[in-house]
Amino acid sequence: MPAGHTHDRITLWTLPAVTGLVFLLTGGNSELALLVAAGYFFSGLMLSPDLDLRSRPFRRWGWFKWIWVPYQKTIKHRSIFSHGPIIGTTLRVVYLACWLSLVVILGLALVRLFSDFSGTDRLSSLPRFLSQLGRFFRNGALWSYRWQASAFLLGLELGALSHIISDYTVSTYKKYKKSKIKQLHASGRKKRQSPSRRKGRQRK
């Protein structure tokens, strides 16, 4: 498995190629290309499959890295739920979205609760605010940004795939190298044993 700094280099070196390819495939749509690039960059450095252990991406979260501790305790390293195509990225996005949603809802609720109202209005305004927030999502207000969101999510998945492919490539190479070394050792033992057998036959 490549070291953390190797994954970082792969992300940074392949970022221009990914951006340029998406720009060409979308007919020169710079907005979508930049969103894919942003997702790819964020996935490689921050939302990496290696968040299932205390890795470089984990430490980059700084004060907020603790939010990934339950994730690490639940998900086994390099399992399908962290290093599996699509499912790994989906799980991390949903996990992070739950934390962000909780923080945003609590923050907005507190702002609404402690705004300049009387005590009675404060208590009655909180359910009303939550109802308005739910109506906003139910009405599909975010649907108009579906292409932008899809581009960013695609970038996240591509970033994860580059990590998974590099892990698989290095692991396969190491296994191949070990098997070759074992074969060389085995052939060396056979060569050392063959002269002694010949001498034994000659004595007989």
Backbone as JSON, one array per atom type, in Angstrom:
{
  "sequence": "MPAGHTHDRITLWTLPAVTGLVFLLTGGNSELALLVAAGYFFSGLMLSPDLDLRSRPFRRWGWFKWIWVPYQKTIKHRSIFSHGPIIGTTLRVVYLACWLSLVVILGLALVRLFSDFSGTDRLSSLPRFLSQLGRFFRNGALWSYRWQASAFLLGLELGALSHIISDYTVSTYKKYKKSKIKQLHASGRKKRQSPSRRKGRQRK",
  "N": [[0.85, -1.19, 0.0], [0.65, 2.22, -0.9], [2.43, 4.99, 0.64], [1.15, 7.76, 2.65], [1.99, 10.28, 1.66], [2.57, 9.6, -0.93], [0.07, 9.06, -2.06], [-0.94, 11.66, -1.93], [0.71, 12.97, -3.78], [0.02, 11.62, -6.12], [-2.63, 12.47, -6.39], [-2.27, 15.27, -6.78], [-0.64, 15.32, -9.07], [-2.25, 14.12, -11.02], [-4.45, 15.73, -11.09], [-4.55, 18.04, -12.96], [-4.84, 16.62, -15.39], [-7.29, 15.27, -15.06], [-9.02, 17.46, -14.79], [-8.7, 18.74, -17.3], [-9.6, 16.69, -19.02], [-12.32, 16.38, -18.28], [-13.2, 18.92, -18.95], [-12.98, 18.83, -21.74], [-14.74, 16.71, -22.35], [-17.18, 17.75, -21.54], [-17.7, 19.63, -23.39], [-16.33, 22.05, -23.12], [-17.24, 23.17, -20.74], [-16.5, 25.06, -18.22], [-17.33, 25.45, -15.59], [-18.44, 22.98, -14.67], [-16.16, 21.41, -15.0], [-14.37, 22.54, -13.15], [-15.75, 22.01, -10.8], [-15.72, 19.21, -10.72], [-12.96, 18.92, -10.51], [-12.55, 20.16, -8.03], [-13.94, 18.39, -6.34], [-12.42, 16.08, -6.79], [-9.91, 16.86, -5.79], [-10.57, 17.43, -3.09], [-11.46, 14.92, -2.28], [-9.13, 13.4, -2.55], [-7.35, 14.53, -0.68], [-8.76, 15.09, 1.7], [-11.23, 13.64, 2.03], [-10.53, 10.98, 1.91], [-10.3, 7.38, 1.25], [-8.7, 6.37, 3.26], [-9.54, 7.43, 5.64], [-10.44, 5.65, 7.4], [-8.53, 5.02, 9.2], [-5.92, 6.38, 11.38], [-4.71, 8.53, 9.58], [-2.96, 10.66, 7.19], [-5.03, 12.23, 5.81], [-6.97, 12.11, 7.86], [-5.71, 13.55, 9.96], [-5.61, 16.04, 8.79], [-8.06, 17.19, 9.21], [-7.89, 18.55, 11.52], [-9.08, 20.28, 14.33], [-11.54, 19.15, 14.01], [-11.28, 16.48, 13.53], [-12.16, 14.54, 15.22], [-14.72, 13.82, 14.55], [-14.51, 11.72, 12.84], [-13.76, 9.55, 14.31], [-15.79, 7.71, 15.35], [-16.45, 6.59, 12.87], [-14.04, 5.3, 12.17], [-13.93, 3.36, 14.16], [-16.03, 1.79, 13.48], [-15.79, 1.0, 10.8], [-13.84, -1.34, 9.11], [-10.37, -1.29, 8.2], [-9.58, -0.84, 4.81], [-11.77, -2.27, 3.96], [-14.74, -3.18, 2.07], [-16.5, -1.18, 2.62], [-15.05, 1.09, 3.0], [-12.98, 1.18, 1.1], [-14.25, 0.34, -1.15], [-15.43, 0.72, -4.51], [-17.68, 3.35, -5.3], [-19.55, 2.58, -3.12], [-17.93, 3.14, -0.9], [-17.31, 5.91, -1.13], [-19.92, 6.94, -1.14], [-20.82, 6.23, 1.44], [-19.06, 7.73, 3.07], [-19.74, 10.35, 2.29], [-22.45, 10.49, 3.04], [-22.16, 10.08, 5.78], [-20.61, 12.34, 6.54], [-22.4, 14.32, 5.71], [-24.49, 13.95, 7.5], [-23.36, 14.84, 9.92], [-22.83, 17.54, 9.22], [-25.42, 18.45, 8.66], [-26.6, 18.2, 11.17], [-25.11, 20.08, 12.66], [-25.69, 22.47, 11.25], [-28.52, 22.66, 11.46], [-28.86, 22.79, 14.25], [-27.4, 25.13, 14.76], [-28.81, 27.11, 13.28], [-31.27, 26.87, 14.5], [-30.68, 27.74, 17.1], [-29.95, 30.39, 16.59], [-32.37, 31.37, 15.65], [-33.92, 30.92, 17.89], [-32.86, 32.59, 19.85], [-33.24, 35.12, 18.85], [-34.48, 38.51, 18.5], [-37.09, 38.29, 20.09], [-39.98, 38.02, 22.19], [-40.22, 35.92, 25.15], [-42.27, 34.0, 24.76], [-42.66, 34.09, 22.0], [-40.23, 33.17, 21.13], [-40.21, 30.44, 21.79], [-42.32, 29.53, 20.22], [-41.42, 30.14, 17.68], [-39.41, 28.38, 16.97], [-40.44, 25.7, 16.23], [-41.82, 26.58, 13.97], [-39.78, 27.54, 12.35], [-38.31, 25.15, 11.84], [-40.24, 23.79, 10.44], [-40.45, 25.38, 8.13], [-37.9, 24.98, 7.1], [-37.96, 22.23, 6.5], [-39.95, 22.3, 4.52], [-38.59, 23.67, 2.54], [-36.69, 21.81, 1.61], [-38.4, 19.78, 0.78], [-39.77, 20.91, -1.34], [-38.01, 20.8, -3.39], [-35.99, 22.71, -3.88], [-33.29, 22.52, -4.17], [-32.97, 21.15, -6.48], [-32.39, 22.54, -8.8], [-29.69, 22.79, -8.78], [-28.63, 20.38, -9.51], [-26.86, 19.41, -11.49], [-24.45, 20.63, -10.88], [-24.02, 19.57, -8.33], [-23.84, 16.86, -9.01], [-21.51, 16.87, -10.56], [-19.58, 17.55, -8.66], [-19.81, 15.36, -6.92], [-19.05, 13.34, -8.66], [-16.36, 14.01, -8.97], [-15.5, 13.47, -6.35], [-15.78, 10.67, -6.29], [-14.01, 9.9, -8.34], [-11.6, 10.74, -7.23], [-11.45, 8.99, -5.05], [-11.31, 6.58, -6.45], [-8.8, 6.78, -7.72], [-7.17, 6.52, -5.52], [-7.87, 3.92, -4.64], [-7.13, 2.36, -6.88], [-4.36, 2.82, -6.99], [-3.61, 1.68, -4.53], [-4.32, -1.01, -5.01], [-2.67, -1.6, -7.21], [-0.04, -1.31, -6.17], [-0.13, -3.23, -4.11], [-0.56, -5.59, -5.6], [1.81, -5.64, -7.1], [3.72, -5.95, -5.05], [3.01, -8.49, -4.06], [3.55, -10.02, -6.34], [6.31, -9.59, -6.52], [7.19, -10.8, -4.13], [6.47, -13.47, -4.65], [8.17, -14.04, -6.8], [10.67, -13.82, -5.54], [10.47, -15.96, -3.75], [10.39, -18.06, -5.59], [12.95, -17.84, -6.69], [14.53, -18.42, -4.45], [13.69, -21.05, -4.0], [14.55, -22.33, -6.39], [17.27, -21.93, -6.08], [17.84, -23.53, -3.84], [17.32, -26.04, -4.92], [19.36, -26.23, -6.81], [21.59, -26.3, -5.16], [21.18, -28.67, -3.85], [21.27, -30.63, -5.84], [24.06, -31.28, -6.73], [25.05, -32.69, -4.45], [23.43, -34.92, -4.43], [24.27, -36.19, -6.75], [26.9, -36.89, -6.07], [26.39, -38.72, -4.06], [25.23, -40.79, -5.53], [27.4, -41.55, -7.11], [29.17, -42.63, -5.2], [27.79, -44.9, -4.42]],
  "CA": [[0.0, 0.0, 0.0], [1.48, 3.43, -0.94], [2.42, 5.86, 1.81], [0.21, 8.87, 2.54], [2.5, 11.35, 0.79], [2.48, 9.11, -2.31], [-1.31, 9.31, -2.49], [-1.06, 13.11, -2.14], [1.38, 13.3, -5.04], [-0.81, 11.09, -7.22], [-3.78, 13.38, -6.53], [-1.83, 16.55, -7.33], [-0.12, 15.13, -10.42], [-3.32, 13.74, -11.95], [-5.52, 16.73, -11.06], [-4.68, 18.77, -14.23], [-5.34, 15.72, -16.44], [-8.72, 15.06, -14.8], [-9.72, 18.72, -15.1], [-8.69, 18.92, -18.75], [-10.44, 15.67, -19.66], [-13.72, 16.74, -18.03], [-13.46, 20.14, -19.73], [-13.18, 18.41, -23.13], [-15.93, 15.86, -22.44], [-18.38, 18.56, -21.32], [-17.8, 20.65, -24.43], [-15.77, 23.32, -22.66], [-17.97, 23.72, -19.59], [-15.49, 25.29, -17.19], [-17.94, 25.33, -14.26], [-18.49, 21.57, -14.3], [-14.79, 20.92, -14.91], [-13.81, 23.01, -11.88], [-16.43, 21.31, -9.71], [-15.14, 17.86, -10.69], [-11.6, 19.07, -9.99], [-12.65, 20.44, -6.59], [-14.3, 17.14, -5.69], [-11.27, 15.19, -6.9], [-8.9, 17.37, -4.86], [-11.08, 17.25, -1.73], [-11.49, 13.48, -2.0], [-7.77, 12.89, -2.42], [-6.63, 15.05, 0.48], [-9.57, 15.22, 2.91], [-12.27, 12.61, 2.14], [-9.85, 9.79, 1.39], [-10.67, 6.09, 1.83], [-7.88, 6.11, 4.44], [-10.13, 8.0, 6.86], [-10.76, 4.54, 8.31], [-7.44, 4.91, 10.17], [-5.33, 7.68, 11.74], [-3.86, 8.8, 8.44], [-2.79, 12.08, 6.85], [-6.33, 12.9, 5.64], [-7.61, 12.23, 9.18], [-5.06, 14.64, 10.71], [-5.89, 17.33, 8.13], [-9.31, 17.75, 9.71], [-7.57, 19.4, 12.65], [-9.95, 20.21, 15.51], [-12.77, 18.4, 13.7], [-10.97, 15.1, 13.17], [-12.86, 13.63, 16.14], [-15.98, 13.33, 13.96], [-14.23, 10.49, 12.1], [-13.41, 8.47, 15.24], [-16.81, 6.64, 15.27], [-16.32, 5.96, 11.56], [-12.89, 4.4, 12.24], [-14.24, 2.23, 15.05], [-17.08, 0.98, 12.86], [-15.37, 0.5, 9.49], [-12.55, -2.0, 9.08], [-9.48, -0.71, 7.2], [-9.55, -1.42, 3.46], [-12.96, -3.09, 3.7], [-15.54, -2.68, 0.95], [-17.23, 0.01, 3.05], [-14.16, 2.26, 2.95], [-12.2, 1.16, -0.13], [-15.05, -0.18, -2.25], [-15.9, 1.75, -5.46], [-19.03, 3.92, -5.12], [-20.11, 2.42, -1.77], [-17.06, 3.82, 0.06], [-17.54, 7.36, -1.25], [-21.3, 7.21, -0.72], [-20.9, 6.13, 2.9], [-18.37, 8.88, 3.67], [-20.53, 11.55, 2.01], [-23.64, 10.45, 3.9], [-21.69, 10.24, 7.17], [-20.25, 13.75, 6.73], [-23.62, 15.12, 5.56], [-25.25, 13.86, 8.76], [-22.72, 15.76, 10.87], [-23.05, 18.92, 8.78], [-26.84, 18.76, 8.84], [-26.83, 18.37, 12.6], [-24.51, 21.36, 13.07], [-26.43, 23.58, 10.62], [-29.87, 22.75, 12.04], [-28.73, 23.28, 15.62], [-26.96, 26.52, 14.72], [-29.92, 27.96, 12.83], [-32.31, 26.83, 15.53], [-30.25, 28.59, 18.2], [-30.06, 31.78, 16.14], [-33.8, 31.7, 15.6], [-34.46, 30.87, 19.24], [-32.38, 33.72, 20.63], [-33.42, 36.38, 18.13], [-35.18, 39.54, 19.3], [-38.51, 38.03, 20.32], [-40.32, 37.78, 23.59], [-40.03, 34.53, 25.53], [-43.3, 33.15, 24.15], [-42.4, 34.03, 20.56], [-39.04, 32.34, 20.9], [-40.59, 29.03, 21.83], [-43.21, 29.22, 19.1], [-40.74, 30.36, 16.41], [-38.55, 27.25, 16.67], [-41.14, 24.72, 15.38], [-42.16, 27.21, 12.69], [-38.55, 27.57, 11.56], [-38.02, 23.79, 11.4], [-41.24, 23.47, 9.42], [-40.05, 26.08, 6.91], [-36.71, 24.32, 6.58], [-38.41, 20.99, 5.89], [-40.67, 22.64, 3.3], [-37.58, 24.08, 1.56], [-36.12, 20.61, 1.01], [-39.46, 19.01, 0.12], [-40.17, 21.58, -2.58], [-36.99, 20.57, -4.43], [-35.27, 23.94, -4.19], [-31.91, 22.16, -4.52], [-32.96, 20.43, -7.75], [-31.81, 23.39, -9.84], [-28.23, 22.66, -8.73], [-28.35, 18.95, -9.58], [-25.69, 19.14, -12.32], [-23.28, 21.05, -10.11], [-23.83, 18.57, -7.27], [-23.4, 15.62, -9.66], [-20.12, 17.06, -10.97], [-18.74, 17.48, -7.46], [-19.83, 13.96, -6.45], [-18.22, 12.57, -9.6], [-14.98, 14.28, -8.58], [-15.22, 12.72, -5.13], [-15.63, 9.25, -6.62], [-12.77, 9.74, -9.11], [-10.5, 10.84, -6.28], [-11.39, 7.72, -4.3], [-10.87, 5.53, -7.37], [-7.35, 6.9, -7.91], [-6.58, 5.95, -4.3], [-8.11, 2.47, -4.64], [-6.33, 1.76, -7.95], [-2.94, 2.85, -6.58], [-3.47, 0.66, -3.49], [-4.39, -2.33, -5.64], [-1.48, -1.77, -8.06], [1.14, -1.53, -5.32], [-0.3, -4.52, -3.42], [-0.34, -6.64, -6.59], [3.24, -5.65, -7.42], [4.44, -6.52, -3.9], [2.74, -9.93, -4.05], [4.3, -10.59, -7.47], [7.72, -9.54, -6.16], [7.42, -11.82, -3.12], [6.39, -14.79, -5.29], [9.39, -14.2, -7.58], [11.76, -14.06, -4.6], [10.3, -17.33, -3.26], [10.78, -18.95, -6.68], [14.41, -17.8, -6.8], [15.06, -19.17, -3.31], [13.4, -22.47, -4.22], [15.44, -22.82, -7.44], [18.63, -21.95, -5.52], [17.96, -24.71, -2.99], [17.37, -27.22, -5.78], [20.69, -26.29, -7.42], [22.55, -26.69, -4.13], [20.93, -30.06, -3.48], [21.55, -31.54, -6.95], [25.42, -31.84, -6.72], [25.2, -33.66, -3.36], [22.75, -36.15, -4.84], [25.13, -36.85, -7.74], [28.02, -37.48, -5.35], [25.87, -39.89, -3.36], [25.04, -41.85, -6.51], [28.71, -42.01, -7.54], [29.72, -43.45, -4.13], [27.12, -46.19, -4.48]],
  "C": [[0.89, 1.24, 0.0], [1.36, 4.24, 0.34], [1.48, 7.04, 1.56], [0.69, 9.96, 1.61], [2.48, 10.92, -0.67], [1.08, 9.33, -2.86], [-1.53, 10.81, -2.76], [-0.46, 13.51, -3.47], [0.57, 12.82, -6.24], [-2.0, 12.01, -7.47], [-3.37, 14.67, -7.22], [-1.33, 16.42, -8.76], [-1.22, 14.84, -11.44], [-4.45, 14.78, -12.01], [-5.64, 17.52, -12.37], [-5.25, 17.9, -15.36], [-6.84, 15.48, -16.29], [-9.52, 16.3, -15.18], [-9.82, 18.94, -16.6], [-9.59, 17.95, -19.47], [-11.92, 15.99, -19.49], [-14.11, 17.97, -18.84], [-13.74, 19.78, -21.19], [-14.48, 17.62, -23.28], [-17.23, 16.63, -22.27], [-18.52, 19.68, -22.34], [-17.33, 22.01, -23.98], [-16.52, 23.97, -21.52], [-16.99, 23.86, -18.42], [-16.05, 25.12, -15.78], [-17.95, 23.88, -13.79], [-17.09, 20.98, -14.14], [-14.15, 21.31, -13.59], [-14.45, 22.31, -10.69], [-15.93, 19.87, -9.58], [-13.73, 17.91, -10.09], [-11.61, 19.33, -8.48], [-13.0, 19.18, -5.81], [-13.15, 16.15, -5.68], [-10.19, 15.57, -5.89], [-9.31, 17.13, -3.41], [-11.08, 15.77, -1.34], [-10.09, 12.93, -1.76], [-7.09, 13.3, -1.13], [-7.43, 15.02, 1.78], [-10.56, 14.07, 3.11], [-11.76, 11.27, 1.59], [-10.42, 8.5, 1.98], [-9.89, 5.76, 3.09], [-8.37, 6.83, 5.7], [-10.54, 6.91, 7.84], [-9.61, 4.23, 9.27], [-6.85, 6.3, 10.42], [-4.26, 8.05, 10.72], [-3.66, 10.31, 8.25], [-4.12, 12.79, 6.63], [-7.07, 13.09, 6.96], [-7.03, 13.4, 9.95], [-5.33, 16.0, 10.09], [-7.2, 17.97, 8.61], [-9.11, 18.57, 10.98], [-8.47, 19.19, 13.85], [-11.18, 19.33, 15.28], [-12.51, 16.94, 13.36], [-11.71, 14.09, 14.06], [-14.16, 13.09, 15.54], [-15.77, 12.01, 13.22], [-13.86, 9.32, 13.01], [-14.49, 7.37, 15.25], [-16.76, 5.88, 13.95], [-15.19, 4.93, 11.58], [-13.18, 3.17, 13.09], [-15.26, 1.28, 14.44], [-16.6, 0.28, 11.59], [-13.97, -0.11, 9.58], [-11.7, -1.43, 7.94], [-9.45, -1.55, 5.92], [-10.69, -2.42, 3.22], [-13.72, -2.48, 2.53], [-16.28, -1.39, 1.32], [-16.35, 1.26, 3.11], [-13.41, 2.33, 1.63], [-12.97, 0.54, -1.31], [-15.49, 0.94, -3.19], [-17.37, 2.09, -5.21], [-19.52, 3.8, -3.67], [-19.26, 3.14, -0.72], [-17.28, 5.32, 0.07], [-18.93, 7.73, -0.75], [-21.43, 7.21, 0.8], [-20.23, 7.32, 3.58], [-19.14, 10.17, 3.46], [-21.75, 11.61, 2.92], [-23.26, 10.69, 5.36], [-21.36, 11.71, 7.45], [-21.48, 14.65, 6.63], [-24.47, 15.08, 6.82], [-24.68, 14.81, 9.81], [-22.98, 17.21, 10.5], [-24.5, 19.34, 8.98], [-27.17, 19.02, 10.3], [-26.32, 19.73, 13.09], [-25.31, 22.54, 12.53], [-27.8, 23.76, 11.27], [-29.81, 23.28, 13.47], [-28.32, 24.75, 15.65], [-28.07, 27.47, 14.33], [-31.03, 28.01, 13.87], [-31.95, 27.73, 16.71], [-30.33, 30.07, 17.83], [-31.51, 32.23, 16.15], [-34.38, 31.81, 17.02], [-34.09, 32.11, 20.05], [-32.4, 35.04, 19.86], [-34.29, 37.32, 18.98], [-36.68, 39.31, 19.34], [-38.75, 37.95, 21.81], [-40.19, 36.3, 23.88], [-41.01, 33.59, 24.86], [-43.05, 32.98, 22.67], [-41.2, 33.16, 20.25], [-39.41, 30.86, 20.84], [-41.46, 28.64, 20.64], [-42.5, 29.34, 17.75], [-39.88, 29.16, 16.01], [-39.26, 26.18, 15.84], [-41.48, 25.29, 14.01], [-40.94, 27.24, 11.76], [-38.21, 26.18, 11.01], [-39.0, 23.34, 10.32], [-40.9, 24.12, 8.08], [-38.83, 25.43, 6.27], [-37.07, 23.0, 5.89], [-39.14, 21.23, 4.58], [-39.71, 23.02, 2.17], [-37.0, 22.86, 0.84], [-37.18, 19.8, 0.26], [-39.86, 19.61, -1.21], [-39.14, 21.43, -3.69], [-36.24, 21.81, -4.83], [-33.83, 23.65, -4.62], [-31.82, 21.48, -5.88], [-32.31, 21.23, -8.87], [-30.29, 23.3, -9.86], [-27.79, 21.2, -8.88], [-27.09, 18.65, -10.4], [-24.41, 19.52, -11.6], [-22.96, 20.03, -9.01], [-23.3, 17.26, -7.85], [-21.93, 15.7, -10.06], [-19.18, 16.94, -9.77], [-18.67, 16.06, -6.92], [-19.0, 13.05, -7.36], [-16.74, 12.77, -9.27], [-14.58, 13.53, -7.32], [-14.96, 11.24, -5.42], [-14.34, 9.01, -7.41], [-11.55, 9.83, -8.2], [-10.33, 9.57, -5.46], [-10.88, 6.58, -5.19], [-9.37, 5.58, -7.61], [-6.61, 6.32, -6.71], [-6.69, 4.43, -4.31], [-7.23, 1.77, -5.67], [-4.86, 1.73, -7.57], [-2.68, 1.83, -5.48], [-3.4, -0.74, -4.1], [-3.13, -2.61, -6.47], [-0.25, -2.08, -7.23], [1.05, -2.88, -4.61], [-0.04, -5.69, -4.37], [1.13, -6.77, -6.93], [4.05, -6.29, -6.29], [4.24, -8.03, -3.81], [3.53, -10.64, -5.16], [5.79, -10.66, -7.14], [8.07, -10.62, -5.14], [7.41, -13.22, -3.72], [7.64, -15.07, -6.12], [10.59, -14.51, -6.68], [11.69, -15.49, -4.06], [10.73, -18.34, -4.32], [12.29, -19.01, -6.83], [15.07, -18.58, -5.66], [14.88, -20.68, -3.5], [14.33, -23.06, -5.28], [16.88, -22.89, -6.95], [18.85, -23.15, -4.63], [18.08, -26.0, -3.82], [18.76, -27.38, -6.41], [21.74, -26.73, -6.42], [22.4, -28.15, -3.75], [21.35, -31.04, -4.58], [22.98, -32.06, -6.98], [25.62, -32.89, -5.63], [24.54, -34.98, -3.71], [23.61, -36.93, -5.83], [26.3, -37.55, -7.07], [27.59, -38.75, -4.63], [25.69, -41.07, -4.3], [26.39, -42.43, -6.95], [29.35, -42.92, -6.5], [29.11, -44.85, -4.13], [27.69, -47.03, -5.62]]
}
